[in-house]
Amino acid sequence: MNILLALIPLSFVLLLLAVWAFFWAVNHAQFDDLESPALSPLVDDRPSRPRAPESPPST
């Protein structure tokens, strides 16, 4: 029964911390664009160009 005296206040502190973190994330625009980060691995970093033919070594 004594453990409840520790766990109940601890759970309220964790709840307040989670609510604070959520509102911090909303205020710092963390949830503004939810689609672009999911598509970024699919985008090539640079366009692929055909390689120039290598010249033979000069002697």
C-alpha positions as CSV (number, residue, x, y, z in Angstrom):
1,M,0.0,0.0,0.0
2,N,2.9,2.3,0.7
3,I,4.1,2.0,-2.9
4,L,1.0,3.8,-4.1
5,L,2.1,6.9,-2.2
6,A,5.1,7.0,-4.5
7,L,3.6,5.7,-7.8
8,I,0.6,8.1,-7.9
9,P,2.6,11.3,-7.7
10,L,5.2,9.9,-10.0
11,S,2.5,9.1,-12.6
12,F,1.2,12.6,-12.3
13,V,4.7,14.0,-12.9
14,L,5.1,11.8,-15.9
15,L,1.7,12.9,-17.3
16,L,2.6,16.6,-16.9
17,L,5.9,16.0,-18.6
18,A,4.2,14.3,-21.5
19,V,1.7,17.1,-21.9
20,W,4.4,19.7,-21.7
21,A,6.5,17.8,-24.4
22,F,3.4,17.6,-26.6
23,F,2.7,21.3,-26.4
24,W,6.3,22.2,-26.9
25,A,6.4,20.1,-30.1
26,V,3.2,21.8,-31.3
27,N,4.6,25.3,-30.6
28,H,7.9,24.5,-32.4
29,A,6.2,23.3,-35.6
30,Q,7.1,19.6,-35.2
31,F,3.7,18.5,-36.5
32,D,3.3,21.0,-39.4
33,D,4.4,18.7,-42.3
34,L,3.8,15.0,-41.7
35,E,4.1,13.8,-45.3
36,S,7.4,15.2,-46.6
37,P,9.7,13.3,-44.1
38,A,8.1,10.0,-45.1
39,L,8.7,10.7,-48.8
40,S,12.3,12.0,-48.5
41,P,14.0,8.6,-48.6
42,L,12.4,8.1,-52.0
43,V,13.8,11.3,-53.6
44,D,17.2,11.1,-55.3
45,D,19.8,13.4,-53.9
46,R,21.1,14.4,-57.3
47,P,20.0,13.6,-60.8
48,S,21.8,10.7,-62.4
49,R,23.8,11.7,-65.5
50,P,25.5,9.3,-67.9
51,R,29.2,9.1,-67.2
52,A,31.6,10.5,-69.7
53,P,33.6,7.9,-71.6
54,E,37.1,7.5,-70.1
55,S,40.0,8.5,-72.3
56,P,42.8,6.0,-72.8
57,P,45.9,6.7,-70.7
58,S,48.4,8.8,-72.6
59,T,51.9,7.5,-72.9
